[in-house]
Amino acid sequence: MSEVTRRKLLTVGAAGAGVAMLPAGWTAVARAKSAAPPQVLAANDLALWYDEPAGTDWLRALPIGNGRLGAMVFGNVDAERLQLNEDTVWAGGPYDSANPRGAASLAEIRRLVFADQWGQAQTLVDQAMLGRPAGQLAYQPVGNLRLGFTSGTVSQYNRTLDLTTATVSVTYVLNGVRYQREVFASAPDQVIVIRLTADRANSITFRATFDSPQRTTVSSPDATTIAIDGISGNMEGINGSVRFLALANATASGGTVSSSGGTLRVSGATGVTLLVSIGSSYVDHRTVNGDYQGIARTRLDAARNVSIDQLRSRHLADYRSLFDRVTINLGRTSAADQPTDVRIAQHAGVNDPQFSALLFQFGRYLLISSSRPGTQPANLQGIWNDQMAPPWDSKYTINANLPMNYWPADTTNLAECLLPVFDMVRELAVTGARTAQVQYGAGGWVAHHNTDGWRGSSVVDGALWGMWQTGGAWLATLIWEHYLFTGDGEFLRSNYPAMKGAAQFFLDTLVTHPTLGYLVTNPSNSPELPHHANVSVCAGPTMDNQILRDLFEGCARASEVLGVDTTFRIQVRSAKDRLPPMRVGSRGNVQEWLADWVETEQYHRHISHLYGLHPSNQITRRGTPQLYEAARRTLELRGDDGTGWSLAWKINYWARMEEGARAHKLIRDLVRTDRLAPNMFDLHPPFQIDGNFGATSGIAEMLLQSHDGELHLLPALPTAWPTGQMSGLRGRGGYTVSIAWTSGQADEFLIRADRDGTVKLRARLFTGGFTVADVTDGSTPTTTQPESDAVQLGVRADHSYRLARPAVQPSPTLSPTASTSPGTPTSSATSSPAPSSARAVYAVTNSWPGGFQGEVTITAGSSPIRSWNVSWAFRDGQVVSQVWSGSYTQSGADVTVINSAYNGALPAGGSTTFGFIASASAVNDPPTNITCTAT
Ligand code: FUC
């Protein structure tokens, strides 16, 4: 493939709103025939729907996904297209980009920065610190499945993505026959399912073919299946190495199916089930020789044995167990009767509160569909990308975008969707340790402003953007943050080493500022913003200091919880105390750099130094009133405009400012045709999914906040949502919260606690009379009122507490939803020495309600082994649902995992690890009888 236009895009993006790429803003007008079909309204309005097909416009097609497999469904009557993705198809292959010139140049770079010679420093960074290659690699598509039907005059066309069922439906009438297509991506069965039906027998006839922009071959492996076998693209001088195989199989009732030469033909059928299965050879960031054909074939064969009804019901049970945890109702007007594209185009001039609810739930839908335990994290486009050279390579940009993708995960009760990030962090701790050593001569690990499927960790793209040290640090803070929501000690124990390694890097590399005496990063930047013409490189930017305060304090508190590392704890706390404090600048703003410089672009999209306001809690209304006012001034100076993700971050900022009207204004700014595509994908522009996730997070922050040691209920309710209900949002400390309000005033709160403890609640409700009850046992808990609008009460695990205005009847819509606290944590088990003396160690790395993720590491003894298998018996009814890097069988309690070709042979002392996902009920004890047999 041709070299990617990454730098061109980067330059355009860096210039601000991406003028060269800005589409004129698409248009849609209300059409006379556009009345919401009854089945959509019945689905509680939680659907995107259209009265026209997507045609050739990718931004009108509708996304489905199961975390790993993704498709954009176009819904065209005669030429249906499913644009397919698999989340590990990355250009190139494993690489090491550490620049060996780095460490030796560091002293001079630092000297130049401290001497205010930023231009020279930046040039030297470009020469000595930039990775080799100096860019990272792109996430790429698998290809397309196209279905060709005969055309004719169509009526009653409708196309819907129902967020309550994660299903795209297309229905129309052609030649007097009503046709229906139903498309979903099943996580339990790991296939994409396309079900075609018609209300007249024998009327479904079509041809199906695969094509792709990748290097591929198509074939017909059997009489009912077509295949496309390919390899990812070359890039940055690195050969494409991810092999993939997509299979599509048809089963028909009442007609015939045949396949030859890569074309599948279905003729005269009454009902057809098409299954799409995709396997990839990507095992992890270091290994690309997985059995991709075996994976594709095994998944397809298994799904072929499952009836369509069962495929559908398993998909629904799985999806709903996540999606249904949160409900939201912000009110409804007749604006919601229009097709989705018309609603977006008209949004500025109408009152459409239901659209905010739809936008909120669409973000949750996208997260469930693009990030599941064991998959890759959601990248800049989630998992949906049709281009070989997508904008910014569709990578993971850490200085805003990747963290933003995950802001709604814990708060909107999707804790397990966050787990892929921690897998990534553990891998970055490996690649980033090499970068730390080679480029800084330091211990621990570092990642800069971007990473990719190969976990690139060096400085990339150019010093102005890439010379930012705290990407890995920010990601590592998410470990402690996630623990605050779940209280999952086992999770903390297995991820603590990555936090510690991130902090160790800074203990080794922070330098004392020659005049101010603080410990500072040098060189670094305040993301992507020059402080003087064309230079961003500096020492100790405010955002770095804020991130490091969170990282150091998170490490210290984690070490207390785990009872480890007393000396390290003292080290990080004393380093934290020597970081530069935040300051108020001459304009009344929060100072972005150590010096009171004025930014070179007043309306720049990044407002990085307000990281302390959101997502962090270092700037709060009640804790730091001066900085809080300076944050407000900063937001006013920078203005409301920005790229999609920048607007989304501002919704969160204004929610934390407790200004509902302003936060709501930012939502309206986002729901415009230049910031939201017809399919509701957020536009930077171009499409970037962070704005969707950031908007969902922002709406959650308007209704519930928990960052300041209390649950703040309705902190930023706008007058545009006078009456509503929400149930199931989560607060730090392990609380599940539901709220009902009318005329802008809270009626009742329902709080369910995961654990025993004391909770502080803040709400305007408490300034008047209110009632309190433990609705689980009917008792009346004692409360204290430390402030006029705050109440404190003791809570017990799994009890729900109702606080309400007197005489308000309990709302039937507020059910105490399930908490996401994990089951009983597990420890690890080790196999008894096997004859070959290879051994296996079993460990749980993550858990969530009803399931967990584990790893087994096999280590060869004093002689090499050719192959191995590992067996154990589960003690509590756990069932394995997925194993990566190996094939498995489970019969009752007995599980056996057999090496696959790529990791069977190990040298003496060598080891390999496979991961798995399993379901677990309340108890999840580790197996005691794990055995490893090697030959
Ligand atoms: C950062 C941002 C850009 C864009 C890119 C993917 O570089 O500054 O606006 O979102 O990431």
Boltz pocket constraint, residues with backbone or C-beta under 6 A from the ligand:
constraints:
  - pocket:
      binder: B
      contacts: [[A, 13], [A, 16], [A, 380], [A, 392], [A, 397], [A, 400], [A, 401], [A, 528], [A, 605], [A, 606], [A, 643], [A, 645], [A, 684], [A, 688]]
      max_distance: 6.0
